[in-house]
Amino acid sequence: MSSIALGVRQPGQGLAEYALILSLIAILAVAALLFLSGRIDTILSVIGHDL
């Protein structure tokens, strides 16, 4: 039987899957910060001015 068959997990496979998920989340977070940076800057400026 082949070790590539469905349902067969290799050692370290879970760790690699978690690493892929974490890297995807990090990429999405950076993209969101870049996309919303102007809006965040405006909000923080208003809060700083009001204080």
N, C-alpha and C positions, 0 to 999 in steps of 0.2 A: 504494500500500500504506500502511496506517495505521501510525503510529509506536507504537501501543499493542499491536501484535501480540505474541504470545508469543515470547520469545527475543530481542527487541530491547531493548537496554539503553541507557538515557539517560545522558549524562555526569553524574557525581556520584551515580548511583544506588547504587553500592557504599558510598559514604560515608554516605549516608542510612540504608542497611541496618545498617551498623556502629553508627551512632548509636542506632538503635532497639534493637538488641541490648544495647548498653551501658546504655541507660536502663532496660531491663527487668531487667538484672542488678543495677543499683543499687537499684531498687525492691525486688527480692527480698531483697537484702542488708539493707536497712533494715527490712523486715518481719521477717526472721529475727532481727535484733538486738532488735527490740522484743518479739518473742514469747519469746525466750530470755533477756531481760535479767535476770530474777530468778534464773535458774539460774546465769548467768555471775557475777552479783554474789556468790552463795553460794560458788561455786568460788573466786573471787578472795579472798574473806574467809577461807576455810579456809587457802588457801595463805599469805596474809599472816600469819595467826595462827600457823601452823607455823613460819614463818621467825623 
